[in-house]
Amino acid sequence: MKEKQLSLFKLLKFNKNPDKEIPENIHLEKNQLWCPYCSNIVVFVRDKRLGVKKCPICSITINDYWVKKVNHLV
């Protein structure tokens, strides 16, 4: 009997519609941004292959419209 391996990403729920603003009770520290797709405080990390910063949880880039809009980077 072969068991299927569990994946962490199957357990996570990502927003189909990204957050439009940071929730009121969230306070961001230096280098932290709000990811509107996984609804978490994250530090975007540089992808060496692509040369862009990405969310370590959902892999959305910092160049995404909603990431910029929510974090006031536009």
Phi, psi and omega in degrees: 000124183260126179266143177278141179281134178281143176244137179299325183291337176285336180275336180280145177248124179257147180288129173287322175252115183296156176299142180269343178203162178285134178303149186299325185274008181263130176241121182266135176271181179301137179070000179267145176228161176266125176270115183287347182268322178255000177053051180224155169278125182221161169253112181295134183250146182285130174272114185295326182288316183269338179077022178233160176274139183227153174291129181290347181266307185250355176069019176284144183274162179289348179277356180293142183303311185289329175296314179294315184297311183295323183267009178057044178260358182271000000 
